[in-house]
Amino acid sequence: MTEWQFIESGLVQLFEHAIRGGHHAGVAAAFHVPQGFRIRLDMCTAAVSKSGAPAPWIARWKEISLKLKKLGDKRNITSHGITMFDATRPAGERLFMTTNLNHPDKRQDVFSHAVGVSVRNLHEQALEYSAAYDELAAFSNYFSVAIKDRFPEGDRIPGPALGQWPETPGA
């Protein structure tokens, strides 16, 4: 769960850059008014989309955003779910987490949301969060420079590896 905090802080930085706020306390305060991750993610998407960024930058952000949304769903089970034991499940899967049974709208699909609980699962989840943060941070860093300079590279966007700028197709 600690790794997830880096993703949350990375979003506020991207939001600040997208509205050309730099490190402005008012921008950060406005970003933190809604408490839900999906709403904040949508705020970032709206800010990037309206920032004047070329279409490939916006498309790249939407790819990253979709990955973060899926990870956010997984994170919600870990952070808001309950731990259950089922002796009928296969060994290694008997202890699992699922959505909270106190949410009436989620009772009928409790087992469809189940996530196994083990040191390995939690470690793998932390690695996923760390990789997602690296991708978010790389995009945000390139975006912060590009937006200040009004996207001098045009449609060239950050590649999947840090420091790589792929060639624009057809250029």
Residue pairs with C-beta under 8 A, 6 or more apart in sequence:
1 75
1 78
1 79
2 126
3 126
3 129
3 130
3 133
4 75
4 79
4 129
6 129
6 130
6 133
6 137
7 68
7 71
7 129
7 132
7 133
7 136
8 37
8 40
10 133
10 136
10 137
10 140
11 31
11 40
11 41
11 44
11 136
12 28
12 31
12 32
12 40
13 140
13 144
14 44
14 47
14 48
14 136
14 139
14 140
14 143
15 21
15 27
15 31
15 40
15 43
15 44
15 47
16 22
16 23
16 24
16 27
16 28
16 31
17 140
17 143
17 144
17 147
18 44
18 47
18 48
18 50
18 51
18 53
18 143
18 147
19 27
19 47
19 51
20 51
20 147
20 148
21 27
31 40
31 43
34 40
34 43
37 72
37 75
37 76
38 69
38 72
41 65
41 68
41 69
41 72
44 61
44 65
45 61
45 62
45 65
48 57
48 58
48 61
48 143
49 58
49 61
51 147
52 147
52 150
52 151
53 61
53 143
53 146
53 147
53 151
54 151
54 154
54 155
55 155
56 155
56 156
56 157
56 168
57 143
57 146
57 151
57 155
57 157
60 139
60 157
60 158
61 139
61 143
64 132
64 135
64 136
64 139
67 132
67 135
68 132
68 136
71 128
71 129
71 132
74 115
74 125
74 128
75 125
75 129
77 97
77 98
77 99
77 113
77 115
78 97
78 115
78 122
78 125
80 99
80 100
81 97
81 98
81 99
81 100
81 113
81 115
82 97
82 98
82 99
82 100
82 101
83 95
83 96
83 97
83 117
84 95
84 96
84 97
84 98
84 114
85 94
85 95
86 94
86 96
87 94
89 96
92 116
92 118
93 116
95 116
95 117
95 118
96 114
96 115
96 116
96 117
97 114
97 115
97 116
97 117
98 110
98 111
98 113
98 114
98 115
99 106
99 109
99 110
99 113
100 106
101 107
101 110
106 113
115 121
134 162
135 160
138 158
138 162
139 158
142 157
142 158
143 158
146 152
146 153
153 165
154 168
155 168
156 165
156 166
156 167
156 168
157 165
157 166
158 164
158 165
159 165
159 166
